[in-house]
């Protein structure tokens, strides 16, 4: 099953700032890897949110940052 990861840059008012980046993943592990890399690797003044969907468009997860802090 194919998965899609959408990365949105969020502005100061909480709305998307530019066109989203779309990535395709072949499995859930790839989707999680893409989401954490893109969101956690962003600069602090440019927050990002990742939304992963499955092939039918159902949202699997939304990731807003710092997985290590959530687990730690």
Secondary structure, 3 states (H helix, E strand, C coil): CCEEEEEEEECCCCCECCCCEEEEECCHHHHHHHHHHHHHCCCCCCCEEEEEECCCCCEEEEECCCHHHHHC
